[in-house]
Amino acid sequence: MGPAGGAVSGRGQVSVEQCPDGPLLVRGADTVRDAAGEEHVVRRPVVAVCVCGCSARAPWCDGTHKVRRVRRAEAQLEADG
């Protein structure tokens, strides 16, 4: 029971942390709503949410950002000479 006899749901406070060149790490959420407004149930204490827009498992990160980062670095090396 929560305050004044109401129910309390969820896992407590939700926190979001941006990984450098990577996903958002979301802790304590019950659902994640994607850009289209669809809600996705969270089944783990921490989930990685894609921010690069290239994940085949959106809204979840599948590591595609790592491949994109390598390709950007290779392209920069070629451009530099």
C-alpha positions, 0 to 999 in steps of 0.5 A: 500500500502506498500513501493514503491507502493507494497502490505503489507500482514500479521499481522506484526511481527511474534514472537515465545515463547517456553512454559516450557515443552509445545508448541511453542506459535506463534503470528502474523503468517499467516501460519505454515509449518509442518515437511512434508512441508505442510502449515497450515493456522493460523486463530487466533492471537496466536496458540500453535504448538506441539513440543512433537510430540504426538498431535492428531491435529498436528501441533497444540498442543492438550495438550498431553504434559501434560499427558506425563509429568504426566506419566514421573513423575509417572515413576520417583516416581516408579523408586525412590522407 
